[in-house]
Amino acid sequence: MINFSTGPSRVHDQLGRYFADALKNDICSINHRSTEFKSIYKSIKKHLATKLKLPEGYVPILMSSATECWYVLSRDFDQMPFYHFFNGAFGQRWFEYRYAQNPSNTFKINFEVDVYPRLPAYLPPNGFIALTANETSNGTALPREVMHNIRQTYPDSIIAVDATSCMAGEVLNWENADVWFASVQKCFALPAGMAVLVVSEKVAQAVKNKPQTQYNSLSYLYNMALENQTTHTPNVLNAYFLSRVLESSPEIELIDAQITARAQSWYSFLEKIGLQAFVKDAELRSRTVVAVQDSPKRIKKIKQVALESGFLLGEGYGQLKADTFRIANFPQHTEEETYMLQDFLKELLTNKHLLSK
Ligand SMILES: *Cc1c(COP(=O)(O)O)cnc(C)c1O
């Protein structure tokens, strides 16, 4: 079966080999305070810099999930007003968690799926702006210029970006935000249970004097990360996988070009066979998550026949569960697999009786 779900998704082709290497080298049982672990961490940093072009001054912290990143940021910036700017279920969830914690200082600014997102320019200048670069739930993405404009408009705010379903799949303009994070079961092609949180010096300064009373207090995490260390026993195996996957990865510009070309091919393919992309405005479509909309009956049928034919499609998410499905267009999905799925869908859509049965 080929996993086109948008996360957890298909894992990296070489994972079996990396696992064998891990067992051979006792990676699963090394001490996380050891020099071996530190060198794994160091290599992750090095490859994030060389492959994903993470600029100097941004420190990657190993976390357990994107959800944990939401939590840590919401808690450690408790004094700041939070402005959540989003159009879908993941942005909403982050907003809700923070709102439950600090209702009087948490604000949402929604925009519609097919409307160009404009963050108002009248927000206070020193707030915390929470963005979702790629809204996995509905297949939209924030255009690059939008993030650039937000940075220009709010140079003194802290801008944090949930980039879970695009980090490692697309070029990120790191300087446009102070915090970025992603869990690894999407474009990093790894098993779930780990996330990468990247923070700038500005953020480190902002939390410098906060108490380090929790295992995941941001300043504690940051200081440990500077030493290639974690605050608790981490998922060492997944950290090892991350270092190996990044090491073997092409540079992000190349991956981005492939993802972009394949996303274009997906959207024009859908149109050709008479399937509707959920997002109508091409400029606002995600390149890594392709959402398809149809009647609940047909959506159900397509997913079911796909599964019988060896393709796991991503379920619709939240409110969109019944009338959409999603196709992951992640770096680990090969051209060949993509063509196989397209051939299958084409056949299904041209043999109308298959869908009406
Ligand atoms: C998948 C996803 C999450 C949740 O990731 P966890 O690893 O379950 O915490 C959060 N945000 C976005 C945009 C996602 O795609």
The ligand as an SDF file (V2000), in Angstrom:
LIG
                    3D

 15 15  0  0  0  0  0  0  0  0999 V2000
   -0.0740   17.5740   11.6220 C   0  0  0  0  0  0  0  0  0  0  0  0
   -0.1360   18.9640   12.0460 C   0  0  0  0  0  0  0  0  0  0  0  0
   -0.0890   19.3370   13.3970 C   0  0  0  0  0  0  0  0  0  0  0  0
   -0.1000   18.3350   14.5280 C   0  0  0  0  0  0  0  0  0  0  0  0
    1.0850   17.6440   14.6210 O   0  0  0  0  0  0  0  0  0  0  0  0
    1.3490   16.7420   15.9230 P   0  0  0  0  0  0  0  0  0  0  0  0
    2.6230   16.0480   15.6070 O   0  0  0  0  0  0  0  0  0  0  0  0
    0.1690   15.7920   16.0220 O   0  0  0  0  0  0  0  0  0  0  0  0
    1.3880   17.6140   17.0910 O   0  0  0  0  0  0  0  0  0  0  0  0
   -0.0870   20.6760   13.7100 C   0  0  0  0  0  0  0  0  0  0  0  0
   -0.1240   21.6200   12.7500 N   0  0  0  0  0  0  0  0  0  0  0  0
   -0.1960   21.3050   11.4440 C   0  0  0  0  0  0  0  0  0  0  0  0
   -0.2200   22.3980   10.4280 C   0  0  0  0  0  0  0  0  0  0  0  0
   -0.1970   19.9760   11.0470 C   0  0  0  0  0  0  0  0  0  0  0  0
   -0.2390   19.6670    9.7490 O   0  0  0  0  0  0  0  0  0  0  0  0
  1  2  1  0
  2  3  1  0
  2 14  2  0
  3  4  1  0
  3 10  2  0
  4  5  1  0
  5  6  1  0
  6  7  2  0
  6  8  1  0
  6  9  1  0
 10 11  1  0
 11 12  2  0
 12 13  1  0
 12 14  1  0
 14 15  1  0
M  END
$$$$
